[in-house]
Amino acid sequence: MAKDVENGPNHVAIIMDGNGRWAQMRGRPRLFGHHAGAKRVREIVESCPDQGVKYLTIFAFSTENWKRTQTEVAGLMKLFRRYIQREARDLLANGVRVRFIGDRVRLDDKLVNLMDELELLTSDNDRVHLTVAINYGGRDEVARATKRLAYDVAAGKLAPKDVNDETLPKYLDTCFLPDPDLVIRTSGEARISNFLLWQSAYAEYEFIDTLWPDFTPEVFDHVLLGFKARDRRFGGVKA
């Protein structure tokens, strides 16, 4: 049954944290937790239409995550490839449009090709827009966007006087997305970890103790109910 979606968020972004700890609490290797977390993604994506969430952006791998052990990084890259191959047809059938943000230069060719193929395969879908951040960092994104903007200024395509806070977003990885209304971080950590720095200027934040593999659609529903009760003024004051 569809839920009451009035005043709910149109775009939710999630920092999916706690996979490793979830696994270690069960005496299992960290990659076991990442596999459990990947399964949870499917449930949350499937729950979005009933929640009135049109856009879902998830933080899968940051520019800083390369600092992890070679075993964990290699396992994550393999997991990303398997996830795309396994979920592609269901994502297409369920009306999910998938896009990826982040710097693809450091990713292996096989993964990049799979990402490109999934974006093309689902390009006509519009029920849910799933954006996956891989090798993504907010500062890196702004730096790359600024470089592209600078090239356009140097080429005479853009006048310096026309550069303002509405110009830069057109050069960001997320130029096709509305800004997030709500950013959720799981696992009890209260930091944003370089995620959507520009885009989240007026987003509501929710830091919860639940580890990502335990983030069920019911927990998601509870967080969204809390969002609906918030008074968003965007810097203004109600008369």
N, C-alpha and C positions, 0 to 999 in steps of 0.2 A: 504494500500500500504506500502510495506517495506521501511524503511528509509535508508539513507546512513549511514552505520555503521562503515565506515573506520575510524581508529584511536579512536574508541569509547572504553569504558571500558568493559572488560570481566567480572569483578566482582565488583558489587556495594554494599556497605554496608550503611544502613540507620538507623540513630537514630531518631525514630518516636516520635517527641516531640510536645506538644501543644494540646493534646486531651482535657485535663481538662480545659484549658483556652478557647478553642473553645466552649465548652459547657457552661461555666460560662458567656461568652459574649452573650449567647442566653438565659440566665436565667434558664439553665437546670443543673442537677447534673453532676458531673464529669464523672460518668459511661456512661452517654449519649454520651459524646465525645469519650470514648473508643470504644463504639459500632460503632460509625461513622468511627472511625479510622480503625477498623477491616474490614469494607466494602471497605475502600480505598486500603487496602492491596491486595485484589483480583484484582482490576483494574491495580495496578502497576505490579503485577506478570504476568498478562495477556499481558501487554505491552512489557515485556522484550524481547521476541523473535524478534519482529520487530525492537527493539532498538539494537539488537546484544548483549544483556546482557545475558550471560550464567549462571552466579552465582549472586544470590541476597541474602544478609544476613540482617535480620532485628532485631532490638533490642526491644524485647517485654516486658521484665521485668528484672530489674537489681537486684543484690544482695542488693542494698541500698533501693529498692522500698518497702521492708518489713516495712520500717519506716512509710509508709502511714497509713491512718486510717484502722481499721479492716474491715470496710464496703467496702472501695475501694479495698483492697487486695482480700477480698472474692469475690467481684464482678468481678475482673479481672480473678481470677482462674476459676470462672464459665464461663466467656466469652471464655477463652482458650479452655475449654472442649467443649463448644457449637460450637466454630469455627471449631475444628477438626472434630467433628461429622457431621457438616453441609457441610463442604468443601471437605471432603475426596474423594468422588467419582469424583467431578469435577477436583480436583488436579490430580487424577489418569488419567482421560480422556484427560486432557490437557498436559500430558507428564511432569508434574512437580514432581521432586524428592524432598521430604521433609526430612530434618534432623534437630535435635535439639541439641543445645550446652548449657552448663551451668551445675551446680551442681544439680542433681535431688533429692538428699537426702531429702531436705526440702519440696519437692512437694508432694501432696497427691497421694496415690496409683492409684486412678481412672484416674487422669490426666496423670501420668507416663505410665499407661497401654495404654491409648489412643495415647500417643506420640509414644510408641513402635510399636503399631499396624499401625499407619500411616507411620512410617519409613519403615516397612516391606511391606506394601501395595504398596508403590511407589518406592521400591528399584530398579526396572528395568527401571525406567524413566530416560531420559537424555536430554529432551528439555530445561528445566530450572531447576537449582538446588537452591531450596529455603531452607535457613538455618535460623532457628528461635532461637534466644537467650533468654532463660527463666531461671530466677535465675542465671544470668550470670554477672560476673565482670571480667575485664581484670586482675587485680591483683590476684584475687582468682584463675583464670585459670592458671596463671603462677605458683602460689604457689602449686596447685595440680599437675601440670605437673612436677615441680621440685621434688616433693615428689616421684612421680612414677619413675622418672629418678634416684633418689637417691637409691630407692629400687633395681633397676636393677644393679647399680654400686655395692651395697652391696652384691648382689647375684652373682656377677661375670659375669653378662650378658653384661656388658659394662665397658670398662676401663676408668678411670678418664681422661687419656690423650686424649681420643677420644671424649670428650665432647666439643662441639663448637657451633657456632651459627646455624649450620645445624642440630644439634642433638635435641635441645629442641623443635623445631616445631613438631617433630614426636610424642611428648608427649602432645601437646596442643589439646584442644577440636576440633580445626579446622584442624587437620592433614590431612583431606581429601580434603581441599580447597586450591586453589591458594590464595595468598595474595590479598586483595582488591586494586583495582586501584583507586577507588573513594569512599570517605565517605561523605555522605550528612547528615546534621543535620537540621531539620526543627524548626520553631518557633522563630527564632531570637537569640537563645542562642549560644554563641561562645565558647563552651567547648566540650571535647570529652567524658566526664562522664564515664571513666573507660571502654571504649569499644574497643576491639581488639587492645590493647596497643602494643603487639609485632608485630602483623600482619600488622599494618598500618604505619610502619616505613617510607615507601616511597609512601604512598597513597596521592592522591590529596584530599583536603578538600573543601567542599562547605557548608557554613552556610547561610541559607536563612530564610527570615522572615515568609514565608508561614507556617501556622499551619498544622499539619499532615492531618487532615480531609479535608483540601483544597488542598492537594498535588495531583493534577490531573495528568494523563498521559501527558498532554500538558506542565505542569510545569516540569515534569520529562524530557521531550524532550528538554526543554530549558536549563536545567542544563547540560544535556549530550552534547549539542552543545557547551557549554562553556568549558567543559572538553576537547573536541577535539581540541580546539584552544590553549591549554596549551602545553608548551615545557617541557617534562619530561626528565631530565638528570640523575637522580638517583645518584647524587653526582659528576658526571663527567662534563666535559666541551667540547662542540663541537669544533672541529678544525676549 
